[in-house]
Amino acid sequence: MFRHKSTAYDRLTDAISDIGERIAELEHNVAERVSPTPSVAERARRSVAQYLPGHQTGLYRYLPDFARGWQLPSTDDARSAYNSAYGTTADTLSDLRSQLSDWASHLPSWRRVASETRSRLPDARLPRYGSFRRGMQTQRGVDRLRDNDTLTTVLIVGGAVVAIGGAAYVAKKFYDHTEEPDYDVVRRDGDIEVRDYDAMVVAETVKSGYHEKARKDGYLTLSDYISAHNRPGKKITMTVPVLQQLSESEGQTKGWAIRFVMPKKYSTATLPAPGGNDVRLKDVAPKRVVAIRFNGNFSASLASKKLMTLYNYIADENLKQKGDPEYAFYNPPLVPGFLKRNEILIEIER
């Protein structure tokens, strides 16, 4: 007379169970397709997962905690599932044990292969006398030096002394082997000398621009001449000093005249002709000059002070000036400033 009607709770439970079974079946099919012959460990895991009562499969794994456990197995079902899982696990462990025994029988050959492989690989340890070891030792030495202020100071001072000594030695060798014009010292008053120069031959070029730039440009031009870069013939030995003086033509300044003094064995007739119009050879007659000598890097301010000293000396001694001052440079650029020899010459009447 009355038909049993399922409640909404029962219908929902049945639907979830059915969906869970379908999902479990799909997972099993996918697993079979991906791994048709699963490993022993995988079979053990699936057996345990299938029969353990607390394990959720299918849709239940994706449900929140409050939605799980709606259908609990009975005590007899749980005991039966436990016994079945225990037996399957025992069989699986036996298979694993036999598989491990089989693997162990191959261990000696694996060890031999591993040993042969290591023998072919480069040694990863630090080389005993290799460049990397030397680099590490150098770095430790640098760190030790950095931490020792006294030793660092001693080395810096020692290095500076060695550098100064080397520069002084080079400068002395340069002076000993480089020819200078001959002159006689008529009078000496401190840093000022009155000199009588012999006749000489110079190679001259005129360059425009400020003092230093004109000297550099003129030096390069005259160096090409004595090195035979732009003319035929042999090279000419370099002498000192390099001379620089204002060049005038018809009362107007043309620029700076840069001059190399030619070795005494040459005359204008025996010197090779310049390869262009930039260089000309000139005979310089004997002359008397007032000269002041000073050391250091040449600068306009330093030259002005020394030039004023010369002008005062000429005025005090009632000497008569002839021509513009001439600047003389005795050293190559690499010589330190405190070792450089500079002079300013002003020609005077005898």
C-alpha positions in Angstrom: 0.0 0.0 0.0 2.8 2.4 0.8 5.9 2.4 -1.5 9.2 3.1 0.1 10.5 6.5 -1.1 14.3 7.2 -0.9 15.2 10.4 0.7 17.4 13.1 -0.9 20.3 12.0 1.3 20.1 8.4 0.0 19.9 9.5 -3.6 22.9 11.8 -3.2 24.9 9.0 -1.5 24.1 6.6 -4.3 25.0 9.1 -7.0 28.3 9.9 -5.3 29.1 6.2 -4.9 28.3 5.5 -8.6 30.5 8.5 -9.7 33.3 7.3 -7.5 33.2 3.8 -9.0 33.3 5.2 -12.5 36.2 7.4 -11.7 38.1 4.5 -10.1 37.4 2.4 -13.2 38.7 5.3 -15.5 41.8 5.6 -13.4 42.5 1.9 -13.6 42.0 2.0 -17.4 44.4 5.0 -17.8 47.0 3.3 -15.6 46.8 0.2 -17.6 47.3 2.1 -20.9 50.2 4.2 -19.5 51.9 1.3 -17.7 50.6 -2.1 -19.0 53.1 -4.0 -16.9 53.5 -2.0 -13.6 56.5 -2.7 -11.4 56.3 -4.8 -8.3 56.3 -1.8 -6.1 53.4 -0.3 -8.1 51.4 -3.5 -7.8 51.9 -3.6 -4.1 50.7 0.0 -3.8 47.6 -0.7 -5.8 46.8 -3.8 -3.8 47.1 -2.0 -0.5 45.1 1.0 -1.9 42.4 -1.3 -3.0 41.8 -3.2 0.2 42.7 -0.9 3.0 39.5 0.4 4.6 40.8 3.8 5.3 41.8 4.5 1.7 39.4 6.6 -0.5 39.2 6.0 -4.2 37.5 7.7 -7.0 35.5 10.8 -6.2 36.0 10.5 -2.5 39.6 11.7 -2.8 38.4 15.0 -4.2 35.7 15.6 -1.6 36.2 17.7 1.6 36.6 15.9 4.9 33.1 16.4 6.0 31.7 14.7 2.9 33.7 11.5 3.3 32.9 8.3 5.1 29.1 8.2 4.3 29.3 4.4 3.7 31.4 2.6 6.3 32.1 -1.1 5.9 30.9 -3.6 8.5 33.3 -5.4 10.9 33.3 -8.6 8.9 33.9 -6.8 5.6 36.8 -4.9 7.2 38.4 -8.1 8.6 38.0 -9.8 5.3 39.6 -6.9 3.4 42.4 -6.8 5.9 43.2 -10.4 5.5 43.1 -10.2 1.8 45.4 -7.1 1.8 47.8 -8.8 4.2 48.1 -11.8 2.0 48.6 -9.7 -1.2 51.2 -7.6 0.6 53.1 -10.8 1.8 53.2 -12.1 -1.8 54.4 -8.7 -3.0 57.1 -8.6 -0.4 58.3 -12.0 -1.4 58.5 -10.9 -5.0 60.5 -7.8 -4.0 62.9 -10.0 -2.0 63.5 -12.3 -4.9 64.0 -9.3 -7.2 66.5 -7.7 -4.8 68.4 -10.9 -4.7 68.6 -11.0 -8.5 69.9 -7.4 -8.5 72.4 -8.2 -5.8 73.9 -10.9 -8.0 74.8 -8.2 -10.6 76.4 -5.8 -8.1 80.0 -6.9 -8.8 79.7 -6.1 -12.5 78.1 -2.7 -11.7 81.0 -1.9 -9.4 83.5 -2.8 -12.2 81.6 -0.6 -14.7 81.5 2.3 -12.2 85.2 2.0 -11.5 86.0 2.0 -15.3 83.8 5.0 -15.7 85.5 6.9 -12.9 88.9 6.2 -14.5 87.8 7.9 -17.7 86.5 11.0 -16.0 88.8 13.9 -15.2 89.9 14.2 -11.6 87.6 16.7 -9.8 90.1 17.3 -7.0 92.4 20.4 -7.1 95.5 19.7 -9.2 98.6 19.5 -7.1 100.7 21.8 -9.3 97.9 23.1 -11.5 97.1 26.7 -12.5 94.0 26.7 -10.2 96.1 25.8 -7.2 98.6 28.5 -8.0 95.8 31.0 -8.4 94.4 30.0 -5.0 97.9 30.4 -3.4 98.2 33.8 -5.1 94.9 34.9 -3.7 95.8 33.8 -0.2 99.0 35.8 -0.5 97.1 38.9 -1.7 94.7 38.5 1.2 97.5 38.2 3.7 99.2 41.3 2.2 96.0 43.3 2.4 95.6 42.4 6.1 99.1 43.4 7.0 99.4 47.2 6.8 103.1 47.3 7.7 104.1 44.9 5.0 101.9 46.7 2.5 103.5 50.0 3.3 107.0 48.5 3.1 106.3 47.0 -0.3 104.8 50.2 -1.7 107.7 52.3 -0.5 110.1 49.7 -1.8 108.4 49.6 -5.1 108.5 53.4 -5.3 112.2 53.4 -4.5 112.9 50.7 -7.2 110.8 52.7 -9.8 112.6 55.9 -9.0 116.0 54.2 -9.1 115.1 52.6 -12.4 113.9 55.9 -13.9 117.1 57.6 -12.7 119.2 54.9 -14.2 117.4 55.2 -17.5 117.7 59.0 -17.5 121.5 58.8 -16.7 122.0 56.3 -19.6 120.0 58.6 -21.8 122.3 61.5 -20.9 125.5 59.5 -21.3 124.6 58.3 -24.8 122.9 61.4 -26.2 124.8 64.2 -27.8 124.3 67.8 -26.6 125.5 71.1 -28.2 128.9 72.3 -26.9 129.0 75.4 -24.8 131.3 77.2 -22.3 130.0 78.6 -19.0 131.1 82.2 -18.7 129.4 82.9 -15.4 127.3 81.1 -12.9 125.0 82.8 -10.4 122.9 80.1 -8.6 120.6 78.5 -11.1 121.5 81.0 -13.8 124.4 80.6 -16.2 125.9 82.8 -18.9 126.9 80.4 -21.8 128.8 80.7 -25.0 127.5 78.2 -27.6 129.3 77.0 -30.7 127.8 77.1 -34.1 125.3 74.3 -34.8 122.9 73.0 -37.4 119.2 72.5 -36.6 116.2 71.0 -38.3 113.2 73.3 -37.9 109.5 73.0 -38.3 106.8 75.7 -37.5 103.6 74.6 -35.8 100.6 76.6 -34.7 98.5 76.2 -31.5 99.3 76.5 -27.9 102.7 75.7 -26.4 102.4 72.0 -25.6 100.4 71.0 -28.7 102.8 72.8 -31.0 105.7 71.0 -29.4 104.1 67.6 -29.8 103.2 68.2 -33.4 106.6 69.5 -34.2 108.3 66.6 -32.4 106.4 64.1 -34.6 107.3 65.9 -37.8 111.0 66.2 -36.9 111.1 62.6 -35.7 109.8 61.5 -39.1 112.7 63.4 -40.7 115.5 61.9 -38.6 114.0 58.4 -38.8 113.9 58.6 -42.6 110.1 58.0 -42.7 109.4 60.6 -45.4 112.8 60.7 -47.2 115.5 58.4 -48.6 118.7 57.9 -46.8 119.9 56.8 -43.4 118.6 57.6 -40.0 120.0 60.5 -38.0 120.8 60.0 -34.3 118.6 61.9 -31.9 120.2 64.6 -29.8 119.1 66.9 -26.9 117.6 69.4 -26.2 114.4 69.8 -28.2 114.1 73.6 -28.7 111.0 75.7 -28.9 110.7 79.4 -29.7 108.1 81.9 -31.1 108.5 82.2 -34.9 108.0 85.5 -36.5 107.8 86.7 -40.1 107.7 90.4 -41.0 107.0 91.3 -37.4 104.0 89.0 -36.9 103.9 85.7 -35.0 103.5 82.6 -37.3 103.5 80.0 -34.5 106.1 78.0 -32.7 109.4 77.0 -34.2 110.4 73.5 -33.0 114.0 72.5 -33.5 116.2 69.4 -33.3 119.9 70.0 -33.0 121.8 67.9 -35.6 124.8 65.8 -34.6 128.1 67.8 -34.9 129.4 65.5 -37.7 126.8 66.9 -40.0 126.5 70.2 -42.0 123.7 71.5 -44.0 125.4 70.2 -47.1 125.9 66.6 -45.8 122.5 66.2 -44.2 119.8 64.4 -46.2 117.2 66.8 -47.8 113.8 66.8 -46.0 111.0 65.0 -47.9 108.6 67.9 -47.7 108.2 71.6 -47.0 107.5 71.1 -43.3 111.1 70.8 -42.3 114.0 73.0 -43.2 117.7 72.9 -42.2 119.3 76.0 -40.7 122.8 77.1 -39.7 122.8 78.8 -36.2 125.8 81.1 -35.6 127.7 81.0 -32.3 125.9 82.9 -29.6 125.9 83.9 -25.9 122.8 83.2 -23.8 121.6 83.6 -20.3 120.2 80.2 -19.2 118.2 79.1 -16.2 117.8 75.4 -15.4 115.0 73.8 -13.5 113.4 70.4 -12.9 109.8 69.2 -13.1 106.9 69.0 -15.6 107.0 72.0 -17.8 103.9 74.3 -17.3 103.0 77.9 -18.2 103.0 79.0 -14.5 106.4 77.4 -13.8 107.9 78.8 -17.0 106.6 82.3 -16.2 108.3 82.3 -12.8 111.6 81.2 -14.2 111.3 83.6 -17.1 110.7 86.5 -14.7 113.9 85.5 -12.8 115.8 85.7 -16.1 114.4 89.1 -17.0 115.3 90.4 -13.6 118.8 89.1 -13.9 119.3 90.7 -17.3 118.0 94.0 -16.0 120.2 93.8 -12.9 123.3 93.0 -14.9 122.6 95.6 -17.6 122.6 93.0 -20.3 121.0 93.5 -23.7 118.5 90.9 -24.9 118.4 89.6 -28.5 115.3 87.8 -29.6 112.6 85.9 -27.8 113.2 83.3 -25.1 113.9 79.8 -26.3 112.7 76.8 -24.3 114.8 73.6 -24.1 113.6 70.1 -23.2 116.1 67.4 -22.4 114.0 64.3 -21.5 111.5 62.0 -23.2 107.9 62.0 -21.8 108.3 58.8 -19.8 110.9 60.3 -17.4 109.3 61.3 -14.1 108.7 65.0 -13.6 111.2 65.5 -10.8 114.0 64.0 -13.0 113.2 66.1 -16.0 115.6 68.8 -17.1 114.2 72.0 -18.5 115.9 75.2 -19.4 115.0 78.7 -20.7 117.6 80.5 -22.9 117.7 84.2 -23.8 120.3 85.3 -26.3 122.2 88.4 -25.2 124.9 90.6 -26.8 128.5 89.8 -26.0 
